[in-house]
Amino acid sequence: MAEHNDLGKLGEDLATKHMMSKGYQILDRNWIYQKKELDIVATDGTYLVVVEVKSRSTDYFEHPSDAITLPKIKFLCRATQAYVDLKDIEMEVRFDVISVIKRGGKFDIEHIENAFIAPID
């Protein structure tokens, strides 16, 4: 597996542990929709929380959360709607971003709640 794939998997594992430590219930990881995926789907008891995880070995060029573009946001919204429909979920949805940045031998985790809202098409 490529090194960036290893970092991505590790970042998702760390993000999941972070969420669980904050009391979130993880419903799914790497849920596939149209050959792409929702990284983490969870609930905090009030919201269905869809989390995009961005892992980087540095934030020198850009913060990992800056890599979430409008096309990515639109895909996440479509995939989330499919998830909600398939699972018959009746909760409000919140979109979070968790950035995992490797700094030396440690990882900094930043959890941005309500990072974006679904765009109106």
C-alpha positions as CSV (number, residue, x, y, z in Angstrom):
1,M,0.0,0.0,0.0
2,A,1.3,3.5,-0.8
3,E,2.6,5.6,2.0
4,H,-0.2,8.2,1.6
5,N,-2.8,5.4,1.8
6,D,-1.1,4.3,5.1
7,L,-1.3,7.8,6.5
8,G,-4.9,8.1,5.4
9,K,-5.9,4.9,7.1
10,L,-4.0,5.9,10.3
11,G,-5.7,9.3,10.2
12,E,-9.1,7.8,10.0
13,D,-8.3,5.4,12.8
14,L,-7.1,8.3,15.0
15,A,-10.2,10.4,14.0
16,T,-12.5,7.5,15.0
17,K,-10.7,7.1,18.4
18,H,-11.0,10.8,18.9
19,M,-14.7,10.8,18.2
20,M,-15.4,7.8,20.4
21,S,-13.5,9.5,23.3
22,K,-15.9,12.4,22.9
23,G,-18.9,10.2,23.2
24,Y,-19.9,9.8,19.5
25,Q,-21.3,6.5,18.4
26,I,-19.7,5.3,15.2
27,L,-22.3,3.9,12.8
28,D,-20.1,3.3,9.7
29,R,-16.6,3.8,8.3
30,N,-15.7,4.0,4.7
31,W,-19.3,3.7,3.5
32,I,-19.2,3.4,-0.3
33,Y,-21.4,5.4,-2.6
34,Q,-20.8,5.6,-6.4
35,K,-17.2,4.5,-6.0
36,K,-16.4,7.1,-3.4
37,E,-16.9,7.0,0.3
38,L,-18.1,8.7,3.5
39,D,-15.1,8.4,5.8
40,I,-17.0,8.3,9.1
41,V,-20.7,8.3,9.9
42,A,-21.6,8.8,13.5
43,T,-24.2,10.2,15.9
44,D,-23.8,12.4,18.9
45,G,-27.4,11.6,20.0
46,T,-28.8,14.7,18.4
47,Y,-27.3,14.8,14.9
48,L,-26.2,12.3,12.3
49,V,-22.6,13.5,11.9
50,V,-20.8,12.9,8.6
51,V,-17.1,13.4,8.9
52,E,-14.5,14.0,6.2
53,V,-11.0,13.1,7.4
54,K,-8.0,14.8,5.9
55,S,-4.6,13.5,6.9
56,R,-1.3,15.1,5.9
57,S,2.3,14.7,6.8
58,T,2.6,18.5,6.9
59,D,0.4,21.6,6.6
60,Y,3.2,23.6,5.0
61,F,1.4,24.1,1.7
62,E,-2.3,24.1,2.9
63,H,-4.3,23.1,5.9
64,P,-5.8,19.7,5.3
65,S,-9.4,21.1,5.6
66,D,-8.7,23.5,2.8
67,A,-8.6,20.5,0.4
68,I,-12.4,20.1,0.7
69,T,-13.6,21.6,-2.5
70,L,-17.2,22.5,-3.6
71,P,-17.4,19.3,-5.8
72,K,-16.4,17.3,-2.8
73,I,-19.0,19.0,-0.6
74,K,-21.7,18.3,-3.2
75,F,-20.7,14.6,-3.4
76,L,-20.7,14.3,0.4
77,C,-24.2,15.8,0.4
78,R,-25.5,13.4,-2.3
79,A,-23.9,10.4,-0.6
80,T,-25.3,11.4,2.8
81,Q,-28.8,11.7,1.3
82,A,-28.4,8.2,0.0
83,Y,-27.2,7.0,3.4
84,V,-30.1,8.6,5.2
85,D,-32.6,7.2,2.7
86,L,-31.2,3.7,2.8
87,K,-30.9,3.5,6.6
88,D,-34.2,5.4,7.1
89,I,-32.6,7.9,9.4
90,E,-34.7,10.7,10.8
91,M,-32.1,13.0,12.3
92,E,-30.7,16.4,11.3
93,V,-27.3,16.0,9.5
94,R,-24.1,17.9,10.5
95,F,-21.0,17.8,8.4
96,D,-17.7,17.9,10.3
97,V,-14.1,17.8,9.2
98,I,-11.3,16.2,11.2
99,S,-7.7,17.2,10.2
100,V,-4.9,14.9,11.2
101,I,-1.4,16.4,10.8
102,K,1.8,14.5,11.5
103,R,4.3,16.6,13.4
104,G,7.4,14.6,14.1
105,G,6.3,11.4,15.8
106,K,3.0,12.9,17.0
107,F,-0.3,13.7,15.4
108,D,-2.3,16.9,15.9
109,I,-6.1,16.3,15.6
110,E,-8.4,19.2,14.8
111,H,-12.1,18.5,14.9
112,I,-14.2,21.2,13.1
113,E,-17.8,20.8,13.9
114,N,-20.4,22.0,11.4
115,A,-17.6,22.7,8.9
116,F,-20.0,23.4,6.0
117,I,-23.6,23.3,5.1
118,A,-25.2,21.6,2.2
119,P,-25.2,23.9,-0.8
120,I,-28.5,24.8,-2.6
121,D,-28.4,23.5,-6.2
